[in-house]
Amino acid sequence: MALVGKIAVVTGAVQGLGKGLSEILLQNGAKVALLDVNETEGKSLKEAFDKQYGPDKTLFLKCNVESEEQFKAALQKTVQTFGRPDIMCNNAGIINETDWEKAVSINLMGVVRGTYLTLEHMNKLTGGQGGVVVNVASMAGLGPLPSIPVYTATKHGVVGFTRAMAAASDMSGYGIRFNALCPAFIQTDIINAMYTPEKVGQFTHLIDATKKLMEKFGMLQVSEVAKQFLQLVTDETKNGEALMVQCKGSDYVTFPSLI
Ligand SMILES: NC(=O)c1ccc[n+]([C@@H]2O[C@H](COP(=O)([O-])OP(=O)(O)OC[C@H]3O[C@@H](n4cnc5c(N)ncnc54)[C@H](O)[C@@H]3O)[C@@H](O)[C@H]2O)c1
């Protein structure tokens, strides 16, 4: 898939990984709707992108992925402004083991919501033109991070949901590919949450164990992960994949075959 002229939607787009994913899409010629709850950062990022890529290349839309209404409206506005999306990246995520229901709501329910709402615009069976959905999971979607079990559960959920949707799409003819991005530790603000007792709650005593894991795996830069993300978007042969990204390289995960 060539990206010039393509329309993308990215959630959690105004900082960290989402900003990097939005930027690599822009650099390759796509237009990007930037969805995020952070309006202040959103407006200033849009200004910066306007200067760099031109004013008609991005759209900032305040959107909490927990809200069906806001998400629907943001996609509607994207369609009105740019046209139907070709690329959806459900990236917004948090770490909060104390308010764990919020973590489930954003990390898993937000991804399901974003996927289903986008399907309405992309599905070839209902007049769409197909496309690709990349859901941001984590290496914690493939194995346990003991200090953040609910985060681990949500990311396993994202991997499972994405793979099931890929198979459903294949079997039904949606014309949409679904892939999961599973990075190890990346240098972004979410890392601070792993060190914060209010966020890890009853697992605060495991913070040192997380630090040891970080030393073992190293810290990825956003730009390195963004490059790998591009493979999942552009390579038309990739559907139902989970791409594990580590400092030492990236690999497509092999799962047992059930279907
Ligand atoms: N940084 C890492 O080590 C790492 C590793 C693997 C996966 N991830 C995943 O990458 C994704 C991006 O995280 P990040 O590392 O850039 O963290 P971050 O905290 O820097 O960015 C998260 C972004 O999501 C936005 N957001 C939060 N709640 C939202 C909501 N309800 N609706 C819309 N937007 C919301 C925030 O405003 C922020 O812009 C997350 O899904 C995270 O789980 C991060």
The ligand as an SDF file (V2000), in Angstrom:
LIG
                    3D

 44 48  0  0  0  0  0  0  0  0999 V2000
    6.1240    3.4500   26.0860 N   0  0  0  0  0  0  0  0  0  0  0  0
    6.1780    2.1260   26.1730 C   0  0  0  0  0  0  0  0  0  0  0  0
    7.0720    1.5480   26.7930 O   0  0  0  0  0  0  0  0  0  0  0  0
    5.1580    1.2930   25.4460 C   0  0  0  0  0  0  0  0  0  0  0  0
    5.4830   -0.0280   25.1060 C   0  0  0  0  0  0  0  0  0  0  0  0
    4.5380   -0.8100   24.4610 C   0  0  0  0  0  0  0  0  0  0  0  0
    3.3030   -0.2870   24.1260 C   0  0  0  0  0  0  0  0  0  0  0  0
    3.0100    1.0170   24.4550 N   0  0  0  0  0  0  0  0  0  0  0  0
    1.6950    1.5210   24.0780 C   0  0  0  0  0  0  0  0  0  0  0  0
    1.8500    2.6180   23.2160 O   0  0  0  0  0  0  0  0  0  0  0  0
    0.6680    3.4120   23.2670 C   0  0  0  0  0  0  0  0  0  0  0  0
    1.0400    4.8670   23.3740 C   0  0  0  0  0  0  0  0  0  0  0  0
    1.6390    5.0970   24.6370 O   0  0  0  0  0  0  0  0  0  0  0  0
    2.8830    6.0670   24.8760 P   0  0  0  0  0  0  0  0  0  0  0  0
    4.0100    5.2240   25.3070 O   0  0  0  0  0  0  0  0  0  0  0  0
    3.0570    6.9570   23.7060 O   0  0  0  0  0  0  0  0  0  0  0  0
    2.3620    6.8530   26.1680 O   0  0  0  0  0  0  0  0  0  0  0  0
    2.0260    8.3990   26.3930 P   0  0  0  0  0  0  0  0  0  0  0  0
    1.5040    8.4610   27.7630 O   0  0  0  0  0  0  0  0  0  0  0  0
    3.2280    9.2050   26.0440 O   0  0  0  0  0  0  0  0  0  0  0  0
    0.8870    8.7320   25.3280 O   0  0  0  0  0  0  0  0  0  0  0  0
   -0.4310    8.3010   25.4510 C   0  0  0  0  0  0  0  0  0  0  0  0
   -1.3380    9.2460   24.6700 C   0  0  0  0  0  0  0  0  0  0  0  0
   -2.6680    8.7500   24.7680 O   0  0  0  0  0  0  0  0  0  0  0  0
   -3.5430    9.8210   25.1040 C   0  0  0  0  0  0  0  0  0  0  0  0
   -4.7040    9.3010   25.8120 N   0  0  0  0  0  0  0  0  0  0  0  0
   -4.7730    8.8200   27.0840 C   0  0  0  0  0  0  0  0  0  0  0  0
   -6.0300    8.4760   27.3930 N   0  0  0  0  0  0  0  0  0  0  0  0
   -6.7730    8.7440   26.2960 C   0  0  0  0  0  0  0  0  0  0  0  0
   -8.1590    8.6110   26.0000 C   0  0  0  0  0  0  0  0  0  0  0  0
   -9.0140    8.1430   26.9110 N   0  0  0  0  0  0  0  0  0  0  0  0
   -8.6020    8.9660   24.7710 N   0  0  0  0  0  0  0  0  0  0  0  0
   -7.7430    9.4620   23.8620 C   0  0  0  0  0  0  0  0  0  0  0  0
   -6.4260    9.6370   24.0820 N   0  0  0  0  0  0  0  0  0  0  0  0
   -5.9590    9.2740   25.2880 C   0  0  0  0  0  0  0  0  0  0  0  0
   -2.6890   10.7510   25.9730 C   0  0  0  0  0  0  0  0  0  0  0  0
   -3.2280   12.0570   26.0460 O   0  0  0  0  0  0  0  0  0  0  0  0
   -1.3490   10.6700   25.2470 C   0  0  0  0  0  0  0  0  0  0  0  0
   -1.2900   11.6140   24.1980 O   0  0  0  0  0  0  0  0  0  0  0  0
   -0.1400    2.8910   24.4640 C   0  0  0  0  0  0  0  0  0  0  0  0
   -1.1850    2.0570   24.0040 O   0  0  0  0  0  0  0  0  0  0  0  0
    0.8730    2.0850   25.2310 C   0  0  0  0  0  0  0  0  0  0  0  0
    0.2660    1.0800   26.0040 O   0  0  0  0  0  0  0  0  0  0  0  0
    3.9060    1.8180   25.0890 C   0  0  0  0  0  0  0  0  0  0  0  0
  1  2  1  0
  2  3  2  0
  2  4  1  0
  4  5  1  0
  4 44  2  0
  5  6  2  0
  6  7  1  0
  7  8  2  0
  8  9  1  0
  8 44  1  0
  9 10  1  0
  9 42  1  0
 10 11  1  0
 11 12  1  0
 11 40  1  0
 12 13  1  0
 13 14  1  0
 14 15  2  0
 14 16  1  0
 14 17  1  0
 17 18  1  0
 18 19  2  0
 18 20  1  0
 18 21  1  0
 21 22  1  0
 22 23  1  0
 23 24  1  0
 23 38  1  0
 24 25  1  0
 25 26  1  0
 25 36  1  0
 26 27  1  0
 26 35  1  0
 27 28  2  0
 28 29  1  0
 29 30  1  0
 29 35  2  0
 30 31  1  0
 30 32  2  0
 32 33  1  0
 33 34  2  0
 34 35  1  0
 36 37  1  0
 36 38  1  0
 38 39  1  0
 40 41  1  0
 40 42  1  0
 42 43  1  0
M  CHG  2   8   1  16  -1
M  END
$$$$
